[in-house]
Amino acid sequence: MPRSDFLSTTETARSLRLAKHTLENMRCAGHGPAYYKLGGRVFYHRDDLQRWLAQARRRTTWAYK
């Protein structure tokens, strides 16, 4: 079976090494990666995760202005 480009919340949390609840909280607060809601279920596209991760990348702990 071919690999899907869409991941469930559980699969996404596992791949990001986050608790599922943490990812759900981030989604509700608008801080998490973009997602799709299909048939009442939430899915994350691999490309959206890569973009979100790239934006989260930091080189210092200093606040960005």
C-alpha positions, 0 to 999 in steps of 0.5 A, a space after each residue: 500500500 502506498 504511503 499517504 501524504 496525510 497523517 492523523 493527529 496520532 501519527 503527526 504527534 508521534 512524528 513530531 515527538 509531541 503528546 497528542 493532547 499537545 498537538 490538539 491544544 496547539 491546533 485549538 490555539 492556532 499555533 500548530 501546523 495547518 490541517 484539514 478536517 475531512 468527514 469530522 476527522 483531522 488530518 495533516 499533510 506532510 508538506 504543511 508539516 515541513 513548512 511549519 517546522 521550517 518556520 519554527 526553526 531558531 538559531 538563538 533563544 533570543 526573541 525575534 523582532 
